[in-house]
Amino acid sequence: MDEKFGTTYNWLVVSLEMQGNYPEAFEWWMKMQALYKDEPEEAIQAFQAAYQSSGWQGLMLERTRRCDEASLKPNYPGPYFQGAIEHAKAGHKDKAFERLEKSYQRRESWMSLLKVEPGLDSLRDDPRFDELSSALV
């Protein structure tokens, strides 16, 4: 109803990704980027090139690369939780857990989603996930 309500775009991308409908997920992800205008044009072009050459997994890898670069800057504001999701989706378990630990240490509010965030599903069978989950109680 409101084309400028970006949260809808995000959840649509997540839903399409979970269905394995990566072409449509990418299409909506790009629309979301155009709406938010958070990324410089160079980044948008890199995301497009990564998707065109390596599909959804390529996009995930490019996103993790950029997320890691941003987190190295002094006074990085976070959130580390989002970076954990990016790494988990890209198959980088150790990096995902590093990010989750930082998120936990910083008491990021996003940690309240740890047990239900679908982007972290690939981590749930790891003992570190149970340890972190129990630490939140």
C-alpha positions as CSV (number, residue, x, y, z in Angstrom):
1,M,0.0,0.0,0.0
2,D,2.8,2.4,0.8
3,E,5.7,1.9,-1.6
4,K,8.0,3.8,0.8
5,F,7.6,1.5,3.7
6,G,10.9,-0.3,3.5
7,T,10.2,-2.9,6.2
8,T,7.9,-4.7,3.8
9,Y,10.6,-5.0,1.2
10,N,12.9,-6.6,3.8
11,W,10.4,-9.2,4.9
12,L,9.5,-9.9,1.3
13,V,13.1,-10.6,0.5
14,V,13.5,-12.8,3.5
15,S,10.3,-14.8,2.5
16,L,11.4,-15.2,-1.1
17,E,14.9,-16.2,0.0
18,M,13.5,-18.9,2.3
19,Q,11.4,-20.2,-0.6
20,G,14.6,-20.4,-2.7
21,N,13.2,-17.9,-5.1
22,Y,16.4,-16.0,-5.5
23,P,15.8,-14.2,-8.7
24,E,12.7,-12.5,-7.3
25,A,14.4,-12.0,-3.9
26,F,17.2,-10.2,-5.6
27,E,14.8,-8.1,-7.6
28,W,13.1,-6.9,-4.4
29,W,16.4,-6.6,-2.6
30,M,17.5,-4.1,-5.3
31,K,14.2,-2.2,-5.0
32,M,14.9,-2.0,-1.2
33,Q,18.4,-0.6,-1.9
34,A,16.9,2.0,-4.2
35,L,14.4,3.0,-1.6
36,Y,16.9,3.3,1.3
37,K,19.8,4.7,-0.7
38,D,22.2,3.5,2.1
39,E,24.8,2.2,-0.3
40,P,27.0,4.1,-2.7
41,E,26.5,3.4,-6.4
42,E,29.8,1.5,-6.4
43,A,28.5,-0.9,-3.9
44,I,25.2,-1.4,-5.8
45,Q,27.2,-2.2,-8.9
46,A,29.3,-4.7,-7.0
47,F,26.2,-6.4,-5.6
48,Q,24.7,-6.6,-9.1
49,A,27.9,-8.1,-10.5
50,A,28.2,-10.6,-7.7
51,Y,24.7,-11.8,-8.2
52,Q,25.1,-12.0,-12.0
53,S,28.3,-14.0,-11.8
54,S,27.6,-16.2,-8.8
55,G,23.9,-15.9,-8.0
56,W,22.4,-15.5,-4.5
57,Q,25.5,-17.0,-2.8
58,G,27.7,-14.4,-4.7
59,L,25.5,-11.7,-3.3
60,M,25.8,-13.1,0.2
61,L,29.6,-13.2,-0.1
62,E,29.8,-9.6,-1.3
63,R,27.6,-8.5,1.5
64,T,29.7,-10.3,4.1
65,R,32.9,-8.7,2.6
66,R,31.4,-5.3,2.8
67,C,30.1,-5.9,6.3
68,D,33.5,-7.0,7.5
69,E,35.1,-3.9,5.9
70,A,32.7,-1.6,7.7
71,S,33.2,-3.3,11.1
72,L,37.0,-2.6,10.9
73,K,36.4,1.2,10.9
74,P,37.0,3.0,14.2
75,N,33.8,3.5,16.2
76,Y,31.8,1.0,14.1
77,P,28.3,1.5,15.4
78,G,27.1,-2.0,14.5
79,P,24.9,-3.9,14.7
80,Y,27.0,-7.0,14.8
81,F,23.9,-9.2,14.9
82,Q,23.1,-8.4,11.2
83,G,26.7,-9.3,10.3
84,A,26.2,-12.6,12.0
85,I,23.2,-13.3,9.8
86,E,25.1,-12.4,6.7
87,H,27.9,-14.7,7.6
88,A,25.6,-17.6,8.6
89,K,23.8,-17.3,5.2
90,A,27.2,-17.3,3.4
91,G,28.2,-20.5,5.3
92,H,30.9,-18.8,7.5
93,K,30.0,-20.3,10.9
94,D,33.1,-19.1,12.8
95,K,32.7,-15.5,11.6
96,A,29.0,-15.6,12.4
97,F,29.7,-16.7,15.9
98,E,32.4,-14.0,16.3
99,R,29.7,-11.5,15.3
100,L,27.1,-13.0,17.7
101,E,29.6,-12.8,20.5
102,K,30.3,-9.1,19.9
103,S,26.6,-8.5,19.6
104,Y,26.1,-10.3,23.0
105,Q,28.9,-8.3,24.6
106,R,27.5,-5.0,23.4
107,R,24.0,-6.0,24.6
108,E,22.5,-5.3,21.2
109,S,18.7,-5.5,21.3
110,W,18.8,-7.7,18.2
111,M,20.0,-10.6,20.4
112,S,16.5,-11.0,21.5
113,L,15.8,-12.6,18.1
114,L,18.6,-15.2,18.4
115,K,16.4,-18.2,18.9
116,V,13.9,-17.3,16.1
117,E,15.9,-15.5,13.4
118,P,15.7,-17.8,10.3
119,G,19.0,-16.4,8.9
120,L,20.8,-18.2,11.8
121,D,19.3,-21.6,11.1
122,S,22.6,-23.0,9.8
123,L,24.1,-22.4,13.3
124,R,21.6,-24.1,15.4
125,D,23.3,-27.5,15.4
126,D,26.6,-26.1,16.7
127,P,27.2,-26.3,20.5
128,R,28.2,-22.6,20.5
129,F,24.7,-21.7,19.6
130,D,23.3,-23.5,22.7
131,E,25.9,-21.9,24.9
132,L,25.0,-18.4,23.6
133,S,21.3,-19.1,23.8
134,S,21.6,-20.2,27.4
135,A,23.7,-17.1,28.3
136,L,20.8,-14.9,27.2
137,V,18.5,-16.2,29.9
